[in-house]
């Protein structure tokens, strides 16, 4: 079973991921991709959540804490998988920080984190914001593939982990009556 899954993921990467990586992004386009790829960093997400908590009213503060907890949970699952699988990142030059600090690519933590946040927001009933965040999650994953720090399967599985963590978080939060 594991061999079959690995083979399917490699076919996905070979057939479709290489098409994304081979797109001719240069200049401003590459800059936009870089901004998108970094927008899912903990160095961006955490300060935004802190600002929401700091300046928000009590319900918004609670919501910021729930989002932060979901993000931390998704990262914990991702790292457990990453250090079990130990798949090296695709060859490339962009993302030297990631290549030094987190040499494993499978699955994508950025994809999982952004998807988790989007699903929790959708689960809270903030539909328009949740859909915007889903678009953001897709763009972050696309940028990370296009810039060569992830394979398509890394991002796909990251989205799946984020979806599971996000749904679970939203269900738990709803069951205790916070949403």
C-alpha positions, -999 to 999 in steps of 0.1 A, spaced: 0 0 0 28 25 10 46 17 -23 15 24 -43 9 57 -25 45 68 -30 43 59 -67 10 79 -71 26 109 -54 56 108 -76 34 106 -107 15 136 -95 47 155 -90 62 145 -123 31 151 -144 17 183 -129 42 197 -104 69 202 -130 45 222 -152 40 246 -123 77 249 -116 85 254 -152 62 285 -156 83 315 -167 79 338 -136 104 366 -136 106 401 -123 74 413 -106 57 380 -110 85 363 -91 83 390 -64 46 384 -60 52 347 -57 78 353 -30 54 375 -11 27 349 -13 51 321 -4 62 340 27 27 351 37 21 317 52 52 319 74 49 318 112 67 351 112 37 366 94 8 346 107 18 349 144 21 387 145 -12 391 127 -29 369 153 -12 388 181 -25 421 166 -60 407 163 -58 395 199 -43 428 212 -67 452 194 -98 430 193 -128 428 216 -133 397 238 -149 375 211 -122 385 186 -95 377 211 -110 342 217 -111 337 179 -75 347 176 -65 321 203 -86 294 185 -68 302 152 -34 302 169 -42 268 185 -53 254 151 -21 267 135 1 252 162 -18 218 160 -14 217 122 24 224 125 28 197 151 12 171 128 32 183 98 65 180 117 56 146 130 51 135 94 81 154 80 105 138 104 91 104 98 92 106 60 123 129 56 117 138 20 143 163 8 131 195 -8 132 198 -46 165 211 -60 166 248 -63 180 281 -52 150 300 -38 141 296 -2 176 291 13 162 299 48 138 270 45 164 247 30 187 254 60 161 254 88 137 228 75 153 205 49 123 183 45 94 191 22 68 165 28 42 176 36 40 214 33 35 232 66 25 264 48 -2 246 30 -15 229 61 -14 260 83 -31 283 57 -58 256 50 -63 250 88 -69 288 93 -93 290 63 -114 261 75 -116 273 110 -127 307 97 -153 291 75 -165 269 104 -170 301 125 -196 313 100 -174 340 85 -181 327 50 -167 356 29 -135 358 49 -132 320 49 -134 319 11 -108 347 8 -86 327 31 -91 295 10 -80 315 -21 -49 327 0 -42 291 9 -43 279 -27 -21 308 -38 5 301 -10 7 265 -21 10 274 -58 38 299 -50 57 274 -30 56 249 -59 64 275 -85 94 287 -65 107 252 -61 106 246 -23 78 220 -25 66 193 -48 29 193 -57 23 162 -35 38 181 -5 13 208 -9 -16 185 -17 -10 164 15 -4 196 34 -39 208 24 -54 175 34 -38 177 69 -49 213 72 -84 203 62 -86 176 88 -71 198 116 -94 227 106 -126 206 105 -117 189 138 -109 223 154 -141 239 142 -162 209 153 -146 209 188 -150 247 191 -186 245 180 -194 216 204 -183 237 234 -204 266 222 -177 291 213 -189 296 177 
